Amino acid sequence: MKNKKLAQAIIKRAKADQELRSKVGRGSITDKKWNRVLKLDEQNTEFVEKTVDKYGWPTFDLIGKRASNYFWLLVQHADKNIKLQKRCLLLLKKEVANGQAHPRNYAYLEDRVLAAENKKQIYGTQYETRGNKLVPKPIKNIKKVNQLREAVGVESLDTATKKINSKYKGFLKNRR
């Protein structure tokens, strides 16, 4: 790892992101709670943009695999800046081809961008609420989705859907 300072900054931000989202998910979701998440996302999006401007996609060699995964998480949550997410998607694709980023992260980000543009996703990683359940947003080729998921190291759609619904059961029940 060449840039330990950058890796530490990324890990710190991502842990704060996950901690806040976990706290917000407990109990009922209020506008005040959600606004705290949006503010943190805004700050992290600025950080992501500056990082990408300086380094491109931070590779395994630059920051290590753990920090690379955390950086991807920050990009996933940069939903207010689809242009940045698309830019990151191109950079990430290149680094996946170079063995310097996880294919799984590319799949999730590609689906995130497609879903944001109201297009059908490829890997079925993005969900929407229907009643008190989470269901995958529309998928381009449902017959091939599990094959595509397996190729990038993601569990089957059925398994993932069961897990996500179990994980967010309380959240779905308590949302406003």
Secondary structure as the mmCIF struct_conf table of DSSP 4:
data_model
#
loop_
_struct_conf.conf_type_id
_struct_conf.id
_struct_conf.beg_label_comp_id
_struct_conf.beg_label_asym_id
_struct_conf.beg_label_seq_id
_struct_conf.end_label_comp_id
_struct_conf.end_label_asym_id
_struct_conf.end_label_seq_id
HELX_RH_AL_P HELX_RH_AL_P1 LYS A 4 GLY A 25
BEND BEND1 ARG A 26 GLY A 27
HELX_RH_AL_P HELX_RH_AL_P2 ASP A 31 TYR A 55
BEND BEND2 GLY A 56 TRP A 57
HELX_RH_AL_P HELX_RH_AL_P3 PHE A 60 ILE A 63
HELX_RH_AL_P HELX_RH_AL_P4 LYS A 65 GLN A 76
TURN_TY1_P TURN_TY1_P1 HIS A 77 HIS A 77
TURN_TY1_P TURN_TY1_P2 ASP A 79 LYS A 80
HELX_RH_AL_P HELX_RH_AL_P5 ILE A 82 ALA A 97
TURN_TY1_P TURN_TY1_P3 ASN A 98 GLY A 99
BEND BEND3 GLN A 100 ALA A 101
HELX_RH_AL_P HELX_RH_AL_P6 PRO A 103 ALA A 116
TURN_TY1_P TURN_TY1_P4 GLU A 117 ASN A 118
STRN STRN1 GLN A 121 GLN A 121
BEND BEND4 ILE A 122 TYR A 123
STRN STRN2 TYR A 127 ARG A 130
TURN_TY1_P TURN_TY1_P5 GLY A 131 ASN A 132
STRN STRN3 LYS A 133 PRO A 136
HELX_LH_PP_P HELX_LH_PP_P1 LYS A 137 PRO A 138
STRN STRN4 ILE A 139 ILE A 139
BEND BEND5 LYS A 140 LYS A 140
TURN_TY1_P TURN_TY1_P6 ILE A 142 LYS A 144
HELX_RH_AL_P HELX_RH_AL_P7 VAL A 145 ALA A 151
TURN_TY1_P TURN_TY1_P7 VAL A 152 GLY A 153
HELX_RH_AL_P HELX_RH_AL_P8 LEU A 157 LYS A 167
TURN_TY1_P TURN_TY1_P8 TYR A 168 TYR A 168
HELX_RH_AL_P HELX_RH_AL_P9 LYS A 169 ASN A 174
#
